[in-house]
Amino acid sequence: MSEDADAMSGIPVSKNRQHEETTGERILRVAAEKFAEKGYHGTGVAELGDAAGIKRGALYYHIGSKEDLLFRLSRRHVEEALARGRAVMANAVGAVGKFRLLVREHLRTLAERRSEVIVVMHEMHALTGERAVQLKALRSEYEELFATVLQEGVEEGAFRSADRIEVLGVLSMLNYTYVWLDPNGPVSVDEIADRLADLILHGVQLPQRDTPAA
Amino acid sequence: MSEDADAMSGIPVSKNRQHEETTGERILRVAAEKFAEKGYHGTGVAELGDAAGIKRGALYYHIGSKEDLLFRLSRRHVEEALARGRAVMANAVGAVGKFRLLVREHLRTLAERRSEVIVVMHEMHALTGERAVQLKALRSEYEELFATVLQEGVEEGAFRSADRIEVLGVLSMLNYTYVWLDPNGPVSVDEIADRLADLILHGVQLPQRDTPAA
């Protein structure tokens, strides 16, 4: 299924990161690494400047504030996941097919962006005010992709339920893989995705034939 | 099923916390709250002492070091989850029954110990050396409970698989609920547990009758 999957989603497994990194990108990358390692509250602005090789004044020019930095890198991560998910929804056919590809893209994104993922998972609650509202809205949009696929499955007669608790359960299983997912491990990220999709699908997909009641 | 479940596991839904808190317990509670709020690296020892109403010298007498504090509260949390899981394994009957109760106890523990859970989820990687080894071993023991139940289900002919990826998938779904599980929300913790158990069981439980191959 691998080649079809990639052809359908139109998204390469890994992105070309060979282009010249801008100062803004470098700051975001360094911030993701530092926040992931030492926590958002445990990382000072001076330390970020040192690690990025940039003076404090210039740092503030580029980022505004430490919280803005946390917001920007979190937003970028969720927006990328959302773009990949939307590409699946636009191109894949049928609830089962869409679901399998959404799971693959989800795990690929986690595997490719480990620092950002750790930061979003551990630190998003440090965001306040309008930034917290915006990030939450983006995360809800992403959650909505899974809700939509489950609902489409129900309408196709293939899935038994698309309730919010099931949607949250599915996303919980996928999100928490960031703790143990190892892109260099013996089982590939795509195979892990397929097996988790199987585990979930056998839970939400109705049996193809009715079995007599016991 | 609620009353049976409790009778079978022998574990009350909530523990009586009315006993006199010792200094050691107070320090652990305050540390869990501070680490959950500001991160392990973002919380100073002086701040912990102030919050616990204890001088720095006495604090070191009680805890040794900040890392020791993180270790002790993480260990206590995992040990309690393990004790509750083992009680289920000793008292419940059949893989399905054990599995359902393990899921309930897991979510109850998460709901009751929110600060500790956040700390373990976000900060366990800050542990080093022997402490990291010990905590990892405890977490593996807990994981083993779920692996055992799935394996028992396979041996009973009720479950299709008990591979490590499925075990990790199940635990991932359950663990990540700490982000959205709301003990005061419209759906009770036990009902959420039952619905997630359903979602998983319909994935791992074989249909009761074979359906002809298509």
Interface residues (C-beta under 8 A of the other chain):
Chain A: K38 G39 Y40 H41 G42 T43 M121 H122 E123 R160 D163 I165 E166 L168 G169 V170 L171 S172 M173 L174 N175 Y176 T177 V179 W180 V187 I192 R195 L196 D198 L199 I200 L201 H202 G203 V204 P207 Q208 R209 T211 P212 A214
Chain B: K38 G39 Y40 H41 G42 T43 M121 H122 E123 R160 D163 I165 E166 L168 G169 V170 L171 S172 M173 L174 N175 Y176 T177 V179 W180 V187 I192 R195 L196 D198 L199 I200 L201 H202 G203 V204 P207 Q208 R209 T211 P212 A214
